[in-house]
Amino acid sequence: FLKKSFQPIHQDDTYNEDEIRKDFTIMNYPNVDRKVEDGCLFRYYLDDRKTFYDTLTNYTTVIVMNHRRDNDIVGKLYHAVTKNTGDVRYSIYSNFP
């Protein structure tokens, strides 16, 4: 994510481009020394979409979204990335199967 970029609130598609159902998505962040003030936080929302929690995206953070559990409730989690006010923020993600 470049400076001033963000990702609006959304849900992930639980199928890949070949229409194969995803089992889960793993996100990792190879960033060092980011602070909350730098922005670009992974924000996830509760069902009311008013209550949310922010996660700092440093190298110590790994997020796993299970698309199979509980009738895909976790896979349909509303989430966003807050505005990046710091340096470039990197992320790596992969969908499985």
C-alpha positions in Angstrom: 0.0 0.0 0.0 1.5 3.3 -1.1 1.3 6.4 1.1 -2.3 7.8 1.3 -3.8 4.5 0.0 -6.5 2.5 1.7 -9.0 -0.3 1.1 -12.7 0.4 1.8 -14.9 -1.9 3.8 -15.6 -5.2 2.0 -16.1 -8.9 2.2 -13.8 -11.4 0.4 -15.2 -13.7 -2.3 -15.0 -17.3 -1.1 -14.4 -18.7 -4.5 -11.3 -18.2 -6.6 -11.1 -17.3 -10.3 -11.7 -20.9 -11.3 -14.9 -21.1 -9.2 -13.2 -23.4 -6.7 -14.2 -22.8 -3.1 -11.4 -21.4 -1.0 -10.7 -23.2 2.3 -8.9 -20.2 3.9 -6.9 -17.1 3.2 -3.6 -16.3 5.0 -2.2 -12.8 5.2 1.3 -11.9 6.5 3.0 -8.5 6.7 6.8 -8.3 6.3 6.9 -4.8 7.8 9.2 -3.7 10.6 8.7 -0.8 13.1 5.3 0.3 11.9 3.2 2.1 14.5 -0.5 2.6 14.9 0.0 6.3 13.8 1.3 5.1 10.4 -2.2 3.8 9.5 -2.7 1.0 7.1 -4.2 -1.1 9.8 -6.2 -4.2 9.1 -9.7 -3.3 10.5 -12.4 -5.9 11.0 -16.0 -5.3 12.0 -18.5 -7.1 14.1 -21.9 -7.9 12.7 -23.3 -4.5 13.3 -20.5 -2.9 11.2 -20.2 -0.1 13.7 -18.0 -2.0 16.2 -14.5 -2.6 14.9 -11.0 -3.7 15.9 -7.7 -2.6 14.4 -4.7 -4.8 13.9 -1.2 -3.4 13.5 0.4 -5.0 10.3 3.9 -5.7 11.4 6.0 -8.9 10.7 4.7 -10.4 13.9 1.1 -10.4 12.5 -0.5 -13.3 10.6 -4.2 -13.3 9.9 -6.1 -16.4 8.9 -9.6 -16.2 7.5 -11.3 -19.7 7.5 -13.9 -19.8 4.7 -15.2 -23.2 5.7 -16.0 -22.8 9.3 -19.5 -22.0 10.6 -21.2 -21.8 7.2 -18.6 -19.3 6.0 -19.3 -16.6 8.6 -15.6 -15.9 9.1 -15.0 -15.7 5.3 -17.7 -13.1 5.0 -16.2 -10.9 7.7 -16.4 -7.3 6.8 -12.9 -5.7 6.8 -10.9 -2.8 5.5 -7.5 -1.3 5.5 -7.2 2.2 7.0 -5.4 5.1 5.2 -1.7 4.7 5.1 0.0 7.8 6.5 3.5 6.2 6.8 5.9 4.6 4.4 4.9 1.9 1.9 3.2 -1.0 3.8 3.7 -4.5 2.4 1.4 -7.5 2.6 1.5 -11.1 1.4 -1.6 -13.2 1.1 -2.5 -16.5 -0.4 -5.8 -18.4 -0.8 -6.0 -22.1 -0.3 -6.8 -24.8 -1.6 
